[in-house]
Amino acid sequence: MQSVTDPSEGAFRRHYADIYRYVRRRTRSDHEAEELTQQVFADAARSLRCDGRPPIAWLYAVAKRRFADAARRPPAPLELGEVAAPGHEYGPSVVASLRAAFERLPSSQRDVVVLKLLRGVSFAEAAELLGISEEAARMRFSRALRSVRTDLEQEGIDP
């Protein structure tokens, strides 16, 4: 097991709260923010070197990358009942059709939908994570929803 280096230990003590708040604002989940912040400081323990420069910018860059990595991971499969309004139950054929329509989306559109609907980030945050403009994120989201709606309507499902 690798021991924590002095630069990373000092960075941890000085910047943990800042990095946690940064990640927490983006994840909207205490548990996920804690996990990602721990990953950032684990990276720091492995890679941070004392070169005289303040480590905070490097830590924010690592936090941004860890959040982007987490956001790109496929979400855990959700049962449609978990996201539907109470009292609305959908059969397996609707769930299968919705899943198929979602999988047919180009990855650029699917990424925005995942970030926006499943991770709860704003369009500005999604744009930053994906390296696109906020308007491009909005457009991809709109096109994705239109495409899914069209696919469902073609199968006789009223979205």
N, C-alpha and C positions, 0 to 999 in steps of 0.2 A: 504494500500500500504506500502511495506517495504521500509525503508529509506536505502540509500547507507551507508555502514559501512566505517569507516576510512581506514581500510586496503584496501578495494576494490577501494575506491576513489583515494587513493595514487597510487595503481597499475594502475588504469585507466590513471591517469595523466602521469605516467612514462612510461607505456608500450603499450599504445594504438597503436601508430604508428608502433611499432615492430610487434605486433600481426596482425594488418591490412595488413602489407607488406607480412607477412608469409602466410596469408590466400589468399591474392590477387594473389600471384605467383601461387597458386594452382587452383584457380577458373577461372582465366582469365576473370573475370567480376567484374567491380567496384561495381555494385549493390549487387551481391551475396556476395562479400567479406565484404561489409559494414554490410549486414544482419548477416553473420556468426560472425563477430567481435562483433557486438552488443550482440549476444547470449552468446559469451564467457564472456563478462563483466557483463551480467545479471546473469550468473552462479556465477561469482566472487562476485557480490553483495549479493547473497544468501549464498555462501559457504566459501568464503575466510576468514581465521582466521589469526590473527596476532600471529604467533608462532616463530618469529625471523628469519625464513627462507625466502629468496627472493622468491617472488611469480611468477617470470617469467617462471620457469620450469613448474609450475602447469598451468599457462596460456597457454603455448605452448601445453601441453598435452590436455587441454580442447579444444583448437583450432583444434588440430588434430582429436579429437573425433567428434567435430561438423562438420568438413569437411567430415569425413567418413560417418556420418549420412546423410548428404545432398547428398553425392555421391551415397548412396545406395537407396535413395528414387527413386521411378520410375519416369523417366523423363516425363514432360508434353507431351501428345501425339503430335507428329509432323506430319504434312502433308508431304507426300513424296515430293511434289513440293518444300517444304522449303529447302530440303537437296539435291535435284537433280540439275544437271547442268541446266542452263537456256536453254530453248528449249526442254527439256526432260519432257514429261508428262507421268505418269503411271496411268493406269486404276485402278479401285477399286479392281479387282481380283489380280493384282500384289501386291498392298498394303496389301491385306488380306493374301496373301501367304507369303509375307515377314514378316509380323507380326506373323503369325503362326509359321514360321521357327524360328524366334527369341525366341518366347515363349517356344519352345521345347528344347532350349539349357539348359544344366545344369546351375544352378544359379552361380556356380563358373566361368563359361565361360561368361555368360551374364553380370556379374558384371564388368569384365574386358572390355567388349565391350562398356558398358555404360560409364565407366570412360574414355576410350580412345577416342571413336568416338563422344559421346554426350557431355561429360564434357571437353574434350580436354586435359586431363592430359597425362603426359609422362608415359612410361612403369615403370620407376623407381618410380614415384609418385603413380601409381596404385598398384605396388607391396607393397610399404610402407603402403598404406591405407588398403590393404587386408591381410597384414601380411604374404606375400609370397615373394619368390625371384623374381628378375626382369626377369630372364629366365623363371620361371613358368608363370609369367604374359604374356610374349610373346607367350609361348606355348599355353596357354588357348585361347588367342586371335586368333592365327593361326587356332587352332582346331575349334573355333566357326565360323570363316569365311568359313572354308572348309565345315562344317556341313550345314550352311545356303546355300552355293552355291549348294551343293548336293541336298538339299531339293527343291530348286527352279528349278534346272535342271530336277528333277523327275516330276515336275509339268509342264514341257515344257517351262519354263521361262529361257531365256538366260541372266544370270546376267552380 
